[in-house]
Amino acid sequence: DILAKVDGPYDGRWDRFNAPVRSAMTSSLHTLQASQTLDALLPVFDRNEVAIVFDGEEFIGLITRIDLINHLRRRAK
């Protein structure tokens, strides 16, 4: 989100960083349950989103595409 927000012409590039944080954030979040399988992450990452993970009603963390890649890489060793 932040890269899309600050991308643009070279001139005025620093002015783009003066916008409030909320202008670059994603407000439509999709959540997953910790008990779901890893394949549930794929549609989230296809939408270029971060997976927000809950255990029931409790937020327990988030997973990025890089997190999944690193997890799979470590398992392959």
C-alpha positions in Angstrom: 0.0 0.0 0.0 2.7 2.5 0.9 4.7 1.8 -2.3 1.6 2.5 -4.4 1.0 5.7 -2.5 4.4 7.2 -2.8 5.1 6.0 -6.4 5.0 8.7 -9.0 7.1 11.3 -10.8 10.5 12.1 -9.4 9.6 15.8 -8.9 7.6 16.2 -5.8 8.5 12.8 -4.5 9.1 14.0 -0.9 5.7 15.8 -0.8 4.0 12.4 -1.1 5.4 11.4 2.3 3.5 14.3 4.0 0.1 12.6 3.6 -1.4 11.0 6.7 -0.8 7.3 7.3 -4.5 6.5 6.8 -4.2 7.6 3.2 -1.9 4.6 2.5 -3.5 1.9 4.6 -5.9 -0.8 3.6 -9.2 -0.6 5.4 -10.9 -3.6 3.9 -9.2 -6.5 5.8 -9.7 -10.2 5.3 -9.1 -12.5 8.2 -8.1 -16.1 8.5 -8.4 -18.5 11.4 -5.1 -20.1 12.7 -6.6 -23.5 12.1 -7.0 -23.0 8.4 -4.5 -24.6 6.0 -1.7 -22.7 4.3 -3.5 -22.8 1.0 -6.0 -20.4 2.4 -3.2 -17.8 2.2 -3.0 -17.9 -1.6 -6.1 -15.9 -2.5 -5.1 -13.3 0.1 -1.6 -13.0 -1.4 -3.1 -13.0 -5.0 -4.9 -9.8 -3.9 -1.6 -8.4 -2.7 -2.8 -8.3 0.9 -1.4 -9.4 4.2 -3.2 -12.3 6.1 -4.6 -11.2 9.4 -4.8 -14.3 11.6 -7.2 -14.9 14.5 -7.6 -17.8 16.9 -11.4 -17.6 17.4 -11.9 -13.9 18.3 -8.3 -13.2 19.4 -5.9 -11.6 17.0 -2.7 -13.6 17.0 -0.7 -12.1 14.2 -0.3 -11.5 10.5 1.5 -13.3 7.7 3.1 -11.8 4.6 3.9 -13.4 1.4 7.6 -13.3 2.4 6.7 -15.1 5.7 5.2 -17.9 3.7 8.1 -18.1 1.3 10.6 -18.2 4.2 8.5 -20.9 5.9 8.4 -23.1 2.8 12.1 -22.6 2.2 13.0 -23.7 5.7 10.8 -26.7 5.4 12.5 -27.7 2.2 15.9 -28.0 3.8 
